[in-house]
């Protein structure tokens, strides 16, 4: 059986541009999981399991609204609100797995394909360190030289060093031999922060998982540790704090084809 799911190794970089410069970069690996193949992956791999402990594991509750509802069904419900019917096309989730039972994804991305193989929509699932998550479901309007550009207003509190009166611009290329996602955050017409995710495809095998773990040991613990370490550094640099208003565990922003978010 040939599977669509795979693994990507690469880096995740952030660069804060205003009011002062602060940069960070992590070496990272992700899994790109076809939501129709999750059980087949768990059955075919010794080092990756679904909803149970392993070297790497995929837990449904780490994504979507955290309920028992299948993730594909949840994604399709969001796509319907975004006026984008993929008609049974593939839905691929790019995320970091749990490592030895611990997981944290600052960003998970659902690539939602139509039956003709073209991207119909992208769902950006953002997680903060307060246990909250927010999904931006954005219909795809077309491509320019293979790049899809999408925009939306910021609706979710992520960092205490960023205000809420911002907008995002996403530039993505559909996953292939490479995956690349660039996110720019603008405030008052000026770019405040830029982030870039890039990786190279590797076939998803036990050997590849073991190599990724050896090259990025305890990855998810390092990510959460690095977030707090850089937060301390930014405090010492004098970055301004923005207060947080608690939100629901999972909230959603819909950007349909007419471009009006809801």
C-alpha positions in Angstrom: 0.0 0.0 0.0 1.4 3.4 -1.0 0.8 6.1 1.5 0.6 9.9 1.0 1.8 10.7 4.5 5.4 11.7 4.9 7.9 13.4 7.1 9.6 16.8 6.7 12.9 17.9 8.3 13.8 21.6 8.3 13.6 24.7 10.4 11.2 27.2 12.0 12.3 30.8 12.2 10.8 33.9 13.7 12.1 37.5 13.4 10.6 40.3 15.4 11.2 43.6 13.6 9.5 46.2 15.8 9.9 47.9 18.2 13.3 46.2 18.2 14.8 43.2 16.6 14.7 39.7 18.1 15.3 36.5 16.2 15.0 32.8 16.9 15.4 29.6 14.9 14.6 26.0 15.7 15.6 22.8 13.9 12.4 20.9 13.6 10.7 17.9 12.0 7.0 17.5 11.1 4.8 14.8 9.9 2.4 15.4 7.0 -0.5 13.1 7.8 -3.3 12.2 5.4 -6.3 12.2 7.7 -7.6 9.1 5.9 -4.4 7.2 6.6 -4.0 7.7 10.4 -4.9 4.1 11.3 -2.9 2.7 8.5 0.2 4.6 9.7 -0.2 3.4 13.2 -0.6 -0.2 12.0 2.4 0.0 9.6 4.9 1.7 11.9 6.5 0.4 15.1 7.7 3.9 16.2 4.5 5.9 15.7 1.1 5.2 17.3 -2.4 6.8 17.3 -3.7 7.9 20.7 -1.2 5.9 22.7 2.4 6.2 24.0 5.3 5.6 21.6 8.5 7.2 20.6 6.3 9.4 18.4 2.5 9.5 18.4 -0.5 11.3 16.9 -3.3 12.1 19.3 -6.6 13.4 17.8 -7.3 15.5 20.9 -4.2 17.6 20.2 -6.0 19.1 17.2 -9.4 20.5 16.2 -11.8 21.1 19.0 -10.4 18.3 21.2 -13.5 16.2 21.0 -13.9 12.6 19.8 -15.3 13.8 16.4 -13.0 12.7 13.5 -10.6 15.4 12.4 -11.6 15.1 8.8 -15.3 15.7 9.7 -14.3 18.7 11.8 -12.2 20.1 8.9 -14.9 19.6 6.4 -17.4 21.5 8.6 -15.0 24.5 8.6 -14.6 24.2 4.8 -18.3 24.3 4.3 -18.5 27.5 6.3 -15.6 28.9 4.1 -17.8 28.0 1.0 -15.2 25.5 -0.1 -16.4 21.9 -0.8 -13.4 19.7 -1.4 -15.8 16.8 -2.4 -13.8 14.1 -0.7 -10.3 15.3 -1.7 -7.3 14.7 0.5 -6.9 16.6 3.8 -3.3 16.6 4.9 -2.3 17.8 8.4 1.2 19.1 8.9 2.2 18.9 12.6 4.8 17.8 15.0 4.0 14.5 16.7 4.1 13.9 20.4 7.6 12.8 21.4 7.7 10.3 24.2 4.2 11.3 25.1 4.7 15.1 25.1 3.4 17.4 22.3 3.1 21.1 21.5 2.5 22.6 18.1 2.7 26.4 17.8 1.1 25.9 14.4 -0.5 23.0 12.6 -1.6 23.4 9.0 -4.4 21.5 7.2 -3.9 21.4 3.4 -7.3 20.7 1.9 -7.3 19.5 -1.7 -10.1 19.2 -4.2 -10.5 16.0 -6.2 -8.6 17.5 -9.1 -5.5 17.8 -6.8 -5.6 21.6 -6.4 -5.7 23.2 -3.0 -9.2 24.4 -2.1 -8.5 25.8 1.3 -5.9 25.9 4.1 -6.7 25.7 7.8 -4.1 27.3 10.1 -4.5 25.9 13.7 -2.6 28.1 16.1 -1.8 27.0 19.7 -0.7 29.2 22.5 1.0 28.3 25.8 -2.3 28.8 27.8 -3.9 25.7 26.4 -6.0 27.5 23.9 -6.2 27.1 20.1 -7.7 28.9 17.2 -8.3 27.9 13.6 -8.2 30.2 10.6 -10.0 28.5 7.7 -9.2 30.4 4.5 -10.4 29.5 1.0 -7.7 29.5 -1.8 -8.4 32.0 -4.6 -5.6 30.9 -6.9 -1.8 30.7 -7.3 0.9 33.0 -8.6 4.0 31.0 -9.7 2.9 28.1 -7.5 2.5 30.3 -4.4 -0.8 30.9 -2.6 -1.3 34.2 -0.8 -3.9 34.5 1.9 -4.8 37.3 4.4 -6.9 37.6 7.6 -7.2 39.7 10.7 -5.6 38.5 13.9 -8.3 37.1 16.2 -6.3 35.0 18.7 -3.9 35.9 21.5 -0.6 34.1 20.9 2.3 36.1 22.5 2.3 38.6 25.4 4.6 40.7 23.2 2.2 41.2 20.3 -1.0 43.2 20.3 -4.3 42.1 18.8 -4.8 44.9 16.4 -2.8 43.1 13.6 -3.3 41.3 10.4 -1.6 38.2 8.9 -0.4 37.5 5.4 0.3 33.9 4.6 2.4 32.7 1.6 2.5 29.0 1.1 3.5 26.3 -1.4 1.6 23.1 -1.4 3.8 20.3 0.1 5.9 18.3 -2.4 9.6 17.7 -2.3 9.7 20.8 -0.1 7.2 22.5 2.2 7.3 26.2 2.9 5.0 28.6 4.8 5.8 32.3 5.4 3.7 34.3 7.8 3.9 38.1 8.1 2.2 40.0 10.9 1.4 43.7 10.2 0.4 46.4 12.6 -0.5 50.0 11.5 0.8 49.2 8.0 4.2 48.0 9.1 5.6 44.5 9.4 6.1 43.6 13.1 7.0 40.0 12.8 7.9 37.5 10.1 8.0 33.7 10.5 9.1 31.0 8.1 8.6 27.2 8.1 10.6 25.2 5.6 11.4 21.5 5.3 12.5 18.7 3.0 10.4 15.6 2.4 11.5 12.2 3.7 9.5 9.0 3.3 7.7 8.1 6.6 9.4 4.9 7.8 10.6 3.7 11.2 14.1 4.4 10.1 13.2 7.9 9.2 11.5 8.5 12.5 14.5 7.2 14.4 16.8 9.4 12.4 14.6 12.4 13.0 14.5 11.7 16.7 18.2 11.3 16.9 18.7 14.6 15.1 16.0 16.5 17.1 15.9 14.7 20.5 13.0 15.7 22.8 11.9 18.1 20.1 8.6 19.2 21.6 10.1 19.8 25.0 12.8 21.9 23.4 10.2 24.0 21.6 8.2 24.8 24.7 11.5 25.5 26.6 12.8 27.7 23.9 9.5 29.7 23.8 9.9 30.5 27.5 13.6 31.2 27.2 13.1 33.7 24.4 10.2 35.3 26.4 12.6 35.9 29.3 15.1 37.5 26.8 12.4 39.7 25.4 11.5 40.9 28.9 15.1 41.8 29.5 15.1 43.7 26.2 12.2 45.8 27.4 9.4 44.5 25.1 6.0 45.7 26.1 3.4 43.3 27.6 -0.1 43.0 26.1 -2.7 41.7 28.5 -4.6 38.5 27.6 -8.3 38.0 27.7 -9.1 34.3 28.2 -10.9 32.7 25.3 -12.6 29.3 24.6 -10.4 26.3 24.3 -11.0 26.2 20.5 -12.2 29.2 18.5 -12.5 29.7 14.8 -12.2 32.4 12.1 -13.7 31.7 8.7 -12.4 33.5 5.6 -14.6 32.4 2.7 -14.1 33.1 -1.0 -15.4 36.6 -0.7 -12.6 37.4 1.7 -14.9 38.6 4.6 -13.9 36.9 7.8 -16.4 35.7 10.4 
